[in-house]
Amino acid sequence: MKKFILTATLALFLTNISTAQDSKFYLGIGVGYASAGGDFDDNDGGIAFDFLDMGYRFNESWGVTLGLNSASHNIDDQGFSGTTVVTSFAIGPMYSVPVGNMMWDFKPQYAFSMAADIDYGGLDAFEEKGSGFILGNSLVMGDNSWQWSIDADYVMGNFDDLGYNSFRIGAGLRYNF
């Protein structure tokens, strides 16, 4: 009888843990504004894209996130014009806290792959490789399946011989599985 009660209690406990949250996995996209700084401060602010915003929650507070994002900036440097595109692929932990009827996701990430494609109007095009960090923040709203977010991220990275930082603010859409 003790084994039955213990087994039933354990099964009830595990069922409660697995149903405590509505979704464990999400996929999302986003778009917004990106400033340019560091050695890229002669670039204008530009547009930022979150091509992939993916997360998996272990419980209601902790999870892991993976992101692929890019920012495009116009160059206006002493008569030269062109574009700079900075792309990063990053992974890191996610900590979520309820804020009223919203959820705040804090997502510090290591950008293990960063690339800057710099094109001075076809005269001189080159690519820089590097790595960096992203301090990601999202306020998430919506129902259990579709949610939208307001995102504020600070990106900092080092390339072969250049430093880069950017403040990005935007909106995103995600689907929870």
Summary of the structure (lengths in Angstrom):
residues: 177
radius of gyration: 20.5
end to end distance: 38.8
largest distance: 84.9
contacts: 568
relative contact order: 0.21
helix: 10%
strand: 71%
